[in-house]
């Protein structure tokens, strides 16, 4: 094998279609675009969602529902996650910054503590919101649920 004998694998390289180079080639004249109409012209681009004049899907299907612009989205953190984190770090106080540093929540997330799981360690938890069951479980172990 030499550099001058290298070739691509058989059948892997196709020849380019030479369009609009005369009738002898078989692709002259209309250059495979058919006759007349917008699609045969240069500069043609169809609008997104256009269906040939038929009422487009996004206009046929009715709008429904409601998006509340003032909705507050919380990142949910359960008690079992707090228990695991407290045991791992051996701490008695957990706040949003601690959760962020350990990859449980993002920088700008609002945190809500939910009541899934058991809490055995006394913890002081600082978060933006608490569910009733989570607050009860935290206070039952002697800890405090502090709202930010």
Beta strands, then each sheet from edge to edge (+ up, - down):
strand 1: 74-78
strand 2: 93-94
strand 3: 110-114
strand 4: 124-127
strand 5: 129-130
strand 6: 144-147
sheet 1: 1+ 3+ 5+
sheet 2: 2+ 4+ 6+
end
